Amino acid sequence: MGDDGVGAREQRARPLWAAAEALRYRVAAAPKLFAFFDYDGTLCDLAASPGRVRTQASARSALRRLIESAGTRVAIVSGRPLVALRRRLPLAGLGYIGLHGLEVHVHGLHQAALIDRPATAARVARLQSLAARFFSHRGLQCIIFENKRLALALHTPSLPAPVLRFVGGTFAELARQHGLEVITGKNVVEARPPGLEGGIAVRRVLAGYRQALPVYVGDDATDEDAFRALGADGITVRVAPAGTATRARYLVHSVADVIRFIHFLADARKERTP
Ligand SMILES: [Mg+2]
């Protein structure tokens, strides 16, 4: 991931619940709040394949509570396409940022990033056809391609580490030759137009809701760039085991923790002094 990953400047993230009292005060005191949640691995447990992931009813009802809180906005940020996110989590008042920031539909801000969509889609299709031939030639038919039109995800479940390194390295090189850059997440490598990470989309969305305290919760390396973009301005939370290197300020360990945190935010917003 190069500079987008976790570098030498990461800090030691604190367990979120150890800081609960101070956070409750900060959330209650903020005139506005904008909470961003990643989807896979954050609001729902990961499954053997992305298609098998299911949104829990408890996540849905917690989000509904937070959306209805005064002075509060909520958006989902994901590598999934925007249409897929809306289908999985169709909640009134919820904002959506799809394809790690390439698609935005949040409270009056409806746009695809400033890219040439047909040209990008054509590059993605060319890369897919070349990479599929290349890997199939080498007996790696188990790799699953997901064409997201503006990005190409390559799902690599259960490949041994040396094969994974070969696949990731080769795919990154092929992507570069097509003017695309690669980001790496859990069991997935994705080629996409350069310079349009999720953190940039989050910053752009926040600009339309001035003085909001940003909250961002995510579980993957692909969320690190949003943690970096928010820095000390926001409450950043990584869902990961203790000791994980991250730019987030706080750590929780499970989807259940995230759902509890959403209720915690909604409770704190109720205590807000108007
Ligand atoms: Mg995730």
Residues whose N, C-alpha, C, O or C-beta is under 5 A from the ligand:
A	BS01	MG	D38 Y39 D40 G41 T42 D219 D220
